């Protein structure tokens, strides 16, 4: 008997887009059209996006309010990957900073 109070699996009925390959720090990662870079990396088991003073940082808010997920995407620094959709061949690199220094120094 179906109990209307029983939990529904979150992945029921989800249709993923076409499979695409992105590169994360030079390694291929399978992603799906329609998802963000953050979703693709989390799905691949990648939780760290960058470091500040050697301390790892990952996706925090996942809605584009904070900057904890900022990474270099196709050569552009400090792109919020939680708001950036995947595209075939997209190149994503983690960023590493030291407090008190400007980005890229």
N, C-alpha and C positions, 0 to 999 in steps of 0.2 A: 504494500500500500504506500502511496506517495504522501508523505507528511509535508504539508505546505510550509512548515517551519524549518525543514531540513535545509542546510546550506547548499547553495548552487556553486558548482565549480566556476572559478573566474575565467577559465579558458574554454568553456563551452560556447560553441557558436562563433568563436573568433576566426575571422578569415584574414590570413596574412597576405600581404602584397607579394609581388615577384621577388625572388631571391636575388640579392646583389652582393658584391664583394666590396668591402672597404678595407683600408689598411690602418692598423693601429700600431704605432711605433714600429712600423715596417712589417708587422705580422698580419696575414689575412684574417678577416673576421667576416662571417656571414651575417648579413643584415637583410631586412625586408622593406621594400618600398612602402612608404607611408609611416614608418616609425622614425623616431629621432635617433641621433647618434648615441645619446645617453641610453636609450632603451636597448639599442643594439649591443652596446658595450656591457651593460648590466646583464643582458641575456647571455653574453659570452663569458660571464664571470669576472669582468673587469670592474672593480669598485673604486680604484684610485684614478683621479684625473690629473692631478698635479701635486706638487709639493711646495710648501713655503717653509723655509728654514729646515728642510729635510723632513717636515711633518706631512704625512699624506693627507690629501683632501679628496673627497668624492662628491657625488651628486647629493645635494642637501634638500633644496626645496622642490626641485624638478618642475618648476613652473616659470622659471625665468626671472625671479625676483632677486635672488642672491647671485653671486659670481663664483660659487665654489666649484662649478663644473667647467670653468673656462679652460679651453684647450686650444692648440693651434690646429686650424682646419684649412687644408689646402694653402698653407703658407701664411694665413692670416691669424695673428695672435689674439688671444683672449676672446674666443668665440664661445658663447654659451651653448654647449652641446645639447642641453635639455630642450632647446627651442629650434635646433637646426636639424632638418630632415636629412636622412641618408641619401646618397646618390652613388651610382656605380663608380668605383675607383676613387672615392673620396679618401683623402689622406689625412689622418688624425694623429697628432703627436701630443704627448703629455708635456706639461710645462713645469719648470722648476725655477722658483724665485727665492730671493733672500730679502727679508724685510728691510726697508730703508733704501733699497735700490729700485730704480725705475725698471719697468718691464723691458727686457731686451738688453740690459747693460751687462 
